[in-house]
Amino acid sequence: MFRTFRLSLRFLLPLLAALFALAYVSMPLIDALTLRWFVRDLDIRSAFVARTLDEQIAELSASKSYARIDALLERAAADERLFALGLCDADHRLVRKTHNFPAAVDCGVRERARPGEGFVLELPRGPLHVSVADVQRDGEHVASLVMLHDMSFVQRRSEDTRKYILWLFTVLGLAVALITVAVAHLSWRGWVAGVRAMLRGEGVIRPFAQPRPELQPLVGDLRALLRDMQNERREHDATTLRWNPEALRRLLKDQFSGDEVILVSNREPYIHVRSAQGIQVQRPASGLVTAVEPVMRACSGTWIAHGGGSADRETADAAGRVRVPPADPAYTLRRIWLSKAEEKGYYYGFANEGLWPLCHIAHVRPVFRSEDWEQYRAVNERFAEAVVEEAHTDDPVVLIQDYHFALLPRMVRERLPRATIITFWHIPWPNPESFGICPWRGEILDGLLGSTILGFHTRFHCNNFLQTVDRFLEARIEYESSTVSFGGHLTQVESYPISIAWPAAENDEPVAAARARIRRALGIDDEQLLGLGVDRLDYTKGIVERMRAVERLFELHPEWLRRFTFVQIAAPSRSSLDEYQRFEAQVRATAAQINARFGDSAWQPIRLLVEHHDADSVRAHYRACDVCLVTSLHDGMNLVAKEFIAARDDERGTLILSQFAGASRELHEALIVNPYHIEQVAEALHRALAMPASEQRERMASLRQLVREFNVYRWAGRMLLDAARLRRRERIAARIGEHSEAA
């Protein structure tokens, strides 16, 4: 026994010494490699900053608005790592700079910086990354922007890396030591047999497929560190850019190098219908279309959707394609024609009688029929074939929208394995117990996990999905990185709160004019306060509960009688379904009962408008009202809240928002209510109607700033940035695999 231990030490001590020597020798190499990575990231960051500022600096320089240039530079330099900014004129003189621009730096740094590459400058305060970008106007060089980034964080990151490397080698040395001592106690014959088994890959490779227990704490720490770095990079990308259509186009050009974008949704963005005046174009009452259509204008790709308009066929070509928008075509709409049976089973049946009530906890029993499921699967197959037909490459970017296409990601993955598939689920995802009601839960989960990225509005919905996968599938789930590995494919599950386009319409009539015109149309006095609800006629929107809150307001605060009118715009939706017919009857009966109780021939407290309103009409109502009620019983996001905020450039009006709408996670300055608590909503309505103008302005200004910054282009940009990183990673892995096979 003692002899075996001595023999073990002869092998063990040199091995441990070699491991620690290797760790210390590798430290300078790791530091150099880390520094090179950070310098490259700062070069990319500098390019983003330069592209963001160049047009503004060129315009302000031409107009000699030096004070505004100073303000622009100081505002940009408020970033945590952007240390200072300077502006050199065409003669290489430093003409503008931020207050902390170092005296030791001048325009001579232009000679040291190569195009697109910066360099590290050592100063007494610490190292700075220096980069220079040309500012041009009409193709002529007018100035140079000098950008200085603080690199003190590199040293901190390097120290953390060294610490983790030393821990890794220490744990690895201990693990090797334990293995060596165990092997040394084997008999010579057993040891030889073990070595032979190891060389054959038996008994050793398989146990190490998962990390050893000794490494689990370190593995968890490393995963958390990588997750933090990834989130930091995402936040950097999201805040550096000014999100607008041009920024989205630049992103597609920079990150995807002109790769084609294909979007799939059930509802089309433009519907051609026959009327007495001829063929007219309508925009559907859809939050999805409102959000996604501006993104497609920026992407100039192909939108595949169900063509259901009465004049859709005659306005499209033989393949169902038509350029839209009609007035200024920016992308192609490819229409898919569905039979009445397909539409009934796929859309009205499985999607809206099954999945819709299943995901919205609104106390409506979901209905599942085998024939509906077969139509749903068949229609998903047809859309998958259309994606392949529209794809001109084998690796397009495919954006799949909503619960109508739960099977589509896997079908596209099987046909286009190299495609980058981004699926966004616009409605809530329920808890595993609720989702378990669905007879085809496994097929739906399998279909969605064909996505590269699967997006939800909130982190809560992401967690519900991961728990559902954990309950019903044999999949590997990494909660720290929010990924699911299933069927040899990795899916990233992330939250992306959707929003609306910004800036809003530029030709709005003044608020005072809108108020007067809407009141005249409704036949009410100019002095009356106006409440507004804008929804599809759907049982998840809380329309009946909203009307009951208005009724309760008059009971608790009768001073508002004849001083307040509530207008409910309710666009008809899915009216062929029995549940929606019953709901419409209930809404009409509730409005009639309240009007009969409190109203008379001269004044009706509730004005119910069950009809379609175009976007301009809805926006005019937003601008005319005093309070907007969004009281969904359960909702993914609900963009009505953000549309109302965007319309109020006068910074007046109050938003009452359901705590069960995804928007409540962002719009904290709204009056947040529980729509099931009728008295609470009534008191919130009383507070909103009596709110001073100063408080309205303070709340609305904060809400408008948030919606302006977190607009739909940022929503799409974050998904596309994440997709671009995963796309690069997959391409690198594919090249490594090709080299390995060749070797």
ZAMARKOL-191224 format. One record per residue (C-alpha): x, y negated, z; residue in one letter. Coordinates in steps of 0.1 Angstrom, whole numbers, plus 5000, padded with zeros to 4 digits. Example, Ala and Ser with C-alpha at 12.3 -4.5 7.8 and 13.67 -1.06 7.14 Angstrom:
512350455078A
513750115071S
This chain:
500050005000M
502849755010F
504849854979R
501749774957T
501349434974F
505049344968R
504649444931L
501549224929S
503448924943L
506248964918R
503648914891F
501348674909L
503848404920L
505348344886P
501848334871L
500648074896L
503747864891A
503247884853A
499647774857L
500447464878F
503347374856A
501047394826L
498547174843A
501146904851Y
502746924816V
499346884799S
498346574819M
500246324796P
498746484766L
495246474781I
495746104790D
496946014755A
494046204739L
491546044762T
492945694754L
492745764717R
489045874721W
488145564741F
489945334716V
488045484687R
484745444706D
485545074713L
486345034676D
482845154668I
481344944695R
483144634682S
481844704647A
478244714661F
478844384679V
480244224648A
477444334626R
474944204652T
476543864654L
478043784620D
474843654603E
473943434632Q
477443294636I
477743224598A
474443034598E
475242834630L
478742754617S
477342624584A
474942394604S
477742304629K
475542414658S
478542464681Y
476542454713A
474342734700R
477442934690I
478842894725D
475543014740A
475443304716L
478943414725L
478343374762E
475143574760R
476843854741A
479843854765A
477443924794A
477744294785D
479544494812E
482544594791R
482644314765L
485144094784F
485443794762A
484743654727L
486543404706G
485943244672L
488743154648C
488242924618D
489442984583A
492842824593D
493343074622H
492642824649R
490742914680L
487642684678V
485142854701R
485543094730K
483843224761T
484743084795H
486943384805N
488843414772F
492543474782P
495043194774A
497543454764A
495443554734V
495143344703D
494243394666C
497543554659G
496143884670V
494443894636R
497843994621E
498144294644R
494544424640A
493944644610R
490444644594P
488044854614G
490744924640E
491744744672G
494744774695F
495444764732V
496944454747L
498544474781E
497944164803L
498644104840P
494944154847R
495044494830G
494644634795P
492244484769L
491044634736H
491444374709V
489544384676S
488944124649V
486044104624A
485643874595D
482543644594V
481443584558Q
478743364542R
477743414506D
480843644502G
483343384514E
485443414546H
484443144570V
485643264604A
487043554624S
485443694655L
487943814682V
486444064706M
488144164738L
486844474757H
487844554793D
489644894794M
489944924832S
487245204830F
489745414810V
492045454840Q
489145554862R
487945804836R
491445944832S
491845984870E
488446174871D
489646394842T
492946474859R
491046564891K
488746804872Y
491646964853I
493647024885L
490547174901W
489947394871L
493547524871F
493347574909T
490147774907V
491447964876L
494648054895G
492748184924L
490448384901A
493548534884V
495148604917A
492048794930L
491848994898I
495649074899T
495549204935V
492449414927A
494149564896V
497349624916A
495449854940H
494350074911L
496150404905S
498550404876W
496250614856R
493250404864G
495150084857W
496150214822V
492650314815A
491449964826G
493949804803V
492850014774R
489249934781A
490149564782M
491849594749L
488849754734R
486549484749G
484849714773E
484049634809G
485749304808V
484349094781I
480749164789R
480949064826P
482548734817F
479748644793A
478448424821Q
480648204843P
482048384874R
480448294907P
483648114918E
483347884888L
479647794891Q
480147484913P
482747344889L
480647434858V
477647254874G
479846944881D
481246944845L
477746974830R
476546684852A
479546474841L
478846544804L
475246464809R
476146124825D
478546044797M
475846134771Q
473245914788N
475745634790E
476545654753R
472845664744R
472145354766E
475145184750H
473745254715D
470245144725A
471244814740T
474044704717T
471744694686L
469044434680R
466244674670W
464444564639N
463844714604P
467244604592E
469044764622A
467145084615L
468245084578R
471845014589R
471645304613L
470445544586L
473145424563K
475945454589D
474845764607Q
473245964580F
475045834549S
471945804528G
470446144539D
466746174529E
464046134555V
460746324553I
457946254577L
454946494583V
451646394599S
448046494596N
446746144591R
447845944561E
448845574565P
446745444536Y
443345584526I
441745514492H
437945504493V
435245434468R
432845144476S
430444924458A
433244684451Q
435444964436G
438345144451I
439544994484Q
442545074507V
441945134544Q
444245174573R
443045454597P
442345384634A
445345574647S
448045494672G
450345734655L
450045544621V
450345214639T
453645314654A
455245524627V
454345334595E
456845044601P
459545304606V
458845464572M
459045124556R
462545084570A
463545444560C
462145444525S
461545824526G
458646054519T
455546074541W
453546404538I
449946394550A
446446524544H
444646334517G
441046294528G
439945964512G
437145974486S
439445814460A
442745964471D
443046214442R
442445964414E
445045714429T
447845984432A
449746154405D
449446524396A
451646624425A
449646414450G
452246144452R
451645764454V
453845474463R
452745274494V
452045014508P
450044914477P
451044544478A
454844614484D
455744984478P
458545094502A
458145474504Y
456345774488T
453145924502L
452646284493R
449146404499R
448046764507I
444546864496W
442647084521L
439447264515S
436447214538K
437147554554A
440747464560E
439947124575E
437247274597K
439447554611G
442847374613Y
441847014622Y
438447014638Y
438747374652G
442047474666F
443647124668A
440846924682N
438547174700E
441547374713G
444847194717L
443446844723W
441246924754P
443847174766L
446546904767C
444346624780H
443046704814I
439746544808A
437446824821H
436346934786V
436647314781R
438947404752P
437547634726V
439847894708F
438648104679R
440748354659S
439448214626E
440547864636D
444047994645W
444448164611E
443547834593Q
445847644615Y
448747874607R
447947874570A
447847494568V
451147474587N
452547704560E
451247474532R
452947174548F
456147364552A
456147444515E
455547074508A
458546984529V
460747214508V
459247074476E
459946714486E
463446794499A
466246714474H
468946854496T
469347154520D
469746934551D
467146664551P
466046474583V
462446594589V
460246404613L
457146614624I
454446424642Q
452046564668D
450046864678Y
448646944644H
451947104634F
453147304664A
454247594641L
455847374614L
459347324629P
460047704629R
458647744594M
460847454581V
463847604600R
463347934583E
463247774548R
465847494554L
468247624581P
470547314579R
467747064583A
467646824612T
464146854626I
462746594650I
459346684664T
457446424684F
454446544705W
452246234708H
449846364734I
450546494770P
452046834776W
450147014805P
451547224833N
452247594826P
449047714843E
446847494820S
448847584789F
448547954797G
444847934787I
445947934750C
445848284735P
448648194711W
450948014736R
454048214726G
453648144689E
453247764696I
456247754719L
458347944693D
457247714666G
458147394685L
461547544695L
462547544658G
463147174663S
466547014667T
464946754689I
461546774706L
460346444720G
457646344745F
456546004758H
457646064794T
460146274814R
457146424832F
455846584800H
459346704792C
459546884825N
456147034820N
457347174786F
460547324800L
458647484828Q
456147624803T
458947774783V
460447924814D
457148084823R
456248244789F
459448294769L
462748474774E
464848164768A
467948004783R
466947664798I
469547404810E
467647154831Y
470646934836E
471146884798S
467346934790S
468047194764T
466447524754V
468347804737S
465948044720F
466348264690G
469948164684G
469047794682H
469447504706L
466647244710T
467146914728Q
464046814748V
463946434755E
461646154764S
461245874739Y
458445624750P
456845514717I
456045144710S
454844904683I
456544704657A
458044364666W
457844084656P
454044084654A
452043924626A
453343584616E
450143424602N
447843454632D
445243184636E
445642974668P
444343134700V
441842854705A
440442914670A
440243284675A
438443244708R
435843014692A
435343224661R
434943554680I
432543404705R
430443254677R
430343604660A
429143754693L
426643484700G
428043384735I
429043054750D
432542924746D
432842904784E
432143274790Q
435043494799L
435543794776L
436644144784G
437844384757L
438244764752G
439644904719V
439545274715D
438645564693R
435245704704L
436945984724D
436146134758Y
439846094770T
439745714768K
437545654798G
434945434780I
432045544802V
434045494834E
435045144821R
431445044816M
430545174851R
433244954865A
431744654847V
428344744862E
429944774897R
431644434892L
428144274888F
426944454919E
429944344941L
430444004926H
427143874911P
428843534905E
430143684872W
426643744858L
426243534826R
429843424830R
431443744817F
430743964787T
432544294780F
433044394744V
433844764736Q
435244834701I
434745204696A
435945354662A
433945664653P
436145974655S
435646354648R
431946284647S
431246624632S
432146794665L
429346854690D
431346734720E
432046404702Y
428346364692Q
427246414728R
429946174740F
428745904716E
425245944728A
426345914764Q
428345594756V
425345434738R
422945534767A
425345394793T
425645054775A
421845034770A
421145114807Q
423544844820I
422244594795N
418644664805A
419544634842R
421444304841F
420844144806G
417943974789D
417143844754S
419743564758A
422643754772W
423844114771Q
426644204795P
428044484773I
428444454735R
429144794721L
430544794685L
430645154673V
432345074639E
435745054623H
437644724627H
440644654605D
443944554622A
443444174617D
440044184633S
441244384663V
444244144667R
441843844666A
439844014695H
443044064714Y
443843694711R
440243584720A
439743794752C
440643704787D
441244064800V
441944394782C
440944724798L
442945034789V
441445304813T
442445634797S
441645944818L
444746104803H
446945974775D
450346024760G
451145654757M
448145444745N
449445164723L
446444944727V
448144804758A
451244714739K
449244574709E
447344344733F
450644214748I
452244154714A
449143954703A
449343714733R
451943464722D
450143214743D
451243414774E
447643424787R
445243714794G
445544004818T
445944374812L
444244644833I
445944974827L
445245334838S
447845504858Q
447245814836F
448445644804A
452145684796G
452345304791A
451945264829S
455445404834R
456745084816E
454244804820L
454544744857H
453244384855E
449844504844A
447144574870L
447444954874I
444245144884V
442845484888N
440045504862P
438145754882Y
437945504911H
435145284898I
435245034927E
439044994923Q
438644914886V
435844674894A
438044484919E
440944474895A
438544324869L
437444064894H
441043984902R
441943954865A
439043724858L
439943494887A
443743514882M
445343164880P
446943064846A
450443054862S
450243414874E
448943524840Q
451843354822R
454443504846E
453043854841R
452543824804M
456043674797A
457643974815S
455444224796L
456144054762R
459944064768Q
459744444775L
457644524745V
459844304723R
463044484734E
461544834736F
459844824702N
459145104677V
462445064659Y
464245134692R
462045444697W
462945574662A
466545464665G
467145654698R
465845974682M
467845924651L
471045844671L
470546164691D
469846364659A
472946214643A
475146344671R
473646684671L
473946684633R
477646614634R
478146874661R
476447144640E
478447054609R
481747074629I
480647414643A
479747534608A
483247434595R
484947604625I
482847914617G
483947904580E
487647874590H
487248164615S
485748394588E
488448294563A
491148364589A
